Amino acid sequence: MIISHSAKLAAGVKELAQQMVQTSVPIAIAAGIDDPENPFGTDVLQVQAAIESVYSDAGVVVLMDLGSAVLSAEMALEFLDEEQKPKVRLCEAPLVEGAIAAVVQAAAGADIDQVIAEARSALTAKASQLSVVDSTQLTHCPLNPPNLGDFENSAPQIWGVRGAKPTKLPKSYSTDSTENKSTSNFKESTIPASTTKEIHLTIENPQGIHARPAAQLVTTANRFNSEITLQNLTKTSNIVNGKSINNVMLLGIQQGDEIVIKAVGEDAELALIALQQLVDNNFGEKLDKAKKDIKQNSNPPSNRSLHPSSVTLDRLVGIPAAAGIAMGAVIVYQPKLPEIIEEQTDNPQGEWETLQLAIKTAQQQLEHLINTVTNDQADIFQAHLLYLEDPALVNRAYQII
């Protein structure tokens, strides 16, 4: 439900939000006053009527623009029946971004708490684009995220990957473990669950967090309800959603990089323990001790691609692929991005359905491959599946279409 001083503004926000979903979400507006000469303002009785028009036992989320809109909303609550009051929630989220995020979540079947959480975090994407996100501005993801794999029956989601289930702490693991104490600082805590918990870890894998370990990290993170974020401290990267494989891969985490994983939620401590175990076990990869010792005594390779500025007459800068000395002709590989032809369509719904079909077909083909290859090879294809389900990519594609 939208409250605004301007009827045109409220109508525009409603129209914009409705364009983001395929299914109908009840949206009521209470905006402006019945005064042709001074139409800007809010009316308590109008707000009450709007709330009652969309009320259900699932609850009503109320978004307001500013000033007296908040006061009108609070006064309208007093006029509601006693059984209705607890199910009507006033949300401080930004009006435009919050409305869009809330409607997308509601269309996906999220409950009122999930809808509010997504609305509150609606400014995160814009803040990240403008490089103003810091450690106090964590990316929100809804608890118990809806199934992203069900492309036919749901609108795209902002966060979460299908199959997210709570997990239990392994009996064999103790928070008093002394392993990896040089690379982590996780400790048991009695602070409230709503407080941010974090661990600092150093990545030992020779290839860093490439596709396979990234898939394991994202899969593990999605077993928990807590919001989980990741940052590459070594590269002072942005804070990203730890449940998005695309975001995790963009961090470019290499061997020797220090990362910080933060979690907020009721199972935050369990989530960090599971993720620390994963890193401590090097994502299941076996490390060559001799190579590890050499690596610790040398500088990590530069993650720059070979481009003209990296090439001189007597030196090439790149990423070593194997130990030893090789002799032969040097070929500088410079990949060319494919040309993308932009087209307009009169049927965006048809284009969205075509993309859904393509994603579903690719998923089926990958699942078939996973059942026919070795475990190591299957891990790579599992990572490909996560890319197809990545909420950041799917949601962005939906918005573009």
Number of C-alpha atoms within 10 A of each C-alpha: 24 25 30 28 22 18 18 12 18 24 17 13 19 20 13 15 21 20 13 18 20 15 16 10 17 14 20 21 23 28 27 23 16 12 9 8 6 9 14 15 20 25 22 19 15 18 27 20 16 20 27 16 14 16 18 12 9 11 18 23 24 24 27 28 20 14 12 17 24 20 14 20 25 16 16 20 20 11 13 16 10 10 9 17 15 12 16 22 18 17 18 16 23 18 22 22 21 26 30 24 24 26 27 28 30 22 21 23 16 21 15 19 14 20 26 27 20 30 28 21 20 24 19 18 14 12 13 16 10 9 10 11 19 11 11 8 14 21 24 22 23 23 21 21 23 22 19 24 19 14 18 11 12 19 22 29 26 24 25 28 26 19 15 20 13 16 15 11 12 10 6 5 11 10 11 9 10 9 10 15 12 10 18 20 11 19 14 10 9 6 9 10 16 13 12 17 22 21 19 19 25 23 20 24 24 19 14 18 25 17 22 20 23 25 28 22 23 25 22 21 28 26 20 26 24 27 27 29 25 23 23 23 18 14 14 11 15 20 25 24 25 28 31 28 28 23 21 25 15 11 20 15 26 23 18 20 19 20 23 17 21 25 28 21 19 16 18 22 25 19 30 23 19 21 21 20 15 16 22 19 15 18 20 13 13 10 13 10 9 8 11 14 10 10 16 12 8 8 9 14 13 11 12 10 14 16 14 10 9 12 13 9 5 5 8 15 16 15 13 9 7 7 7 6 5 7 5 5 6 7 6 11 9 10 9 6 6 6 6 6 5 5 5 7 9 7 9 13 13 12 14 17 13 12 17 17 14 12 18 18 12 15 20 12 13 17 15 12 15 18 10 11 12 10 11 11 13 18 18 17 23 20 21 19 20 23 19 19 28 25 23 20 18 23 18 13 13 18 12 9 15
